[in-house]
Amino acid sequence: MKRDDELIRSLLFEFEAAEDWLLVEPSFLGASRADRTRIGHINLLCDAGFMTQVGNGTFRLTNSGYDYLEAVRSDTVWNKTKEGASKLGGATLGMMFDLAKAYIKQEAAEKLGINL
């Protein structure tokens, strides 16, 4: 399975919109291919520290996950981040976060007239 950065971003939006802070995912056994891909990407989010498992099949977003979500919330920043990663020939999830933060700082400097 290849990591799908668009899926990671959409999962974070989905989890943020959930009514409960605990996210319950179905069992991996008997799961469809789409469900297995989803679970795999949740595990990648856990590996990156953006989510954590709090029980069997139960997860929550971490503060770092919320920070990453804020960094990639803007479609403009997200598209610049993907473009920057593409120019590099790919990027780790941590590098994607760093790129997004750099673009947000650039945007803040332009809008606020200060360098962060």
N, C-alpha and C positions, 0 to 999 in steps of 0.2 A: 504494500500500500504506500503510495506517495502522500506526503503531507499536503493538504489542501488549505492554503492560507485563507482563502475565501470562506471555507467551511468553518475554520477556527473563528474567524471574525463573526460569522453569522451565529455560531453557537454562543459566543459571548453575549451578543445582543439578545438572543433568546433567553439565556439564563438570567440576564439582568431584568428582563421583562416579567419573569416568573413571580407569582405572588408570594411564594415561600422561598426562604434562603437556602433550604435543602432541596437538592435536585436528585430525583430518584430515576435511575436508568434501568431498563429491563435487563434481565439476565442475558449473558452472551450466548448461552446454549439455546439453540433453535432460533436465533436472531437472523433476520434477513441480512443480505449483503449491505444494504444501506444502514441498517442498525449497527452492524459490526463496524462499518466505517465510522459511524458517529461515535461509538464507544471507543474505537481506536484513537480518534481525535480528542476525546475527553481525556484519555490516558496521556496523550501528548501535552495537553494543557496542564495536567498534573505534573508531568515531568518538568515542564518549564516553570512550575510554581505559580501558575495562574489559577489553578483549581487544586483542591485537595479532597481526598476521599475520607469521609467521616464515618462510613459504615459500609457494609456490603451493598454495592450498587447505589450508594448515597454519596453525593458530592456537594461542594459549595465553592463559590468563587472566593479567591483570596484577595487581599488588598492589592497585590501585584496584578491580579486579573482585572480588577476594576481600573487600575492605572493604565494597563495595556488597552483596555476598551476605550477609555477616554482619549488615549493617544491616537487611536485609529477610528474614532467616531466620525470625524469629518470625511466625507467622500473625497474631498480635494486632497487632504493629507494622506488618506489611504491610497489613492491612485499614485501620488508622488512616491510613497513608500514602496509600492509594488514596482514602479518604474525604476527606482533606485536599486532595488534588489535585483531586478532583471539586468540592469547595466553591469552589476557585479557578477552576474552569472548564477545568481541565487544567494540566499542569505539564511542564516539561522533565525529562529524565532526571536532570540535575544537581539540579533542585529536588526531585525524588522522593527522591534521596539525602539532601539536606538535611533534608527532612521526616522521613525514617526515622531519621536521626541524632538529630534533636530528640526524637522519641518514645522512642528508646532512652535518651537522657539523662534524660528525664522518668521513665521506668521505673526507671532506676538511682537517681535521687533518692528515689523512693518506697521502693525496696527497701533501699537502703544508707544513707539519711538524709543524703546529701551531694549538693551541686549540682556538676555537672561543667561 
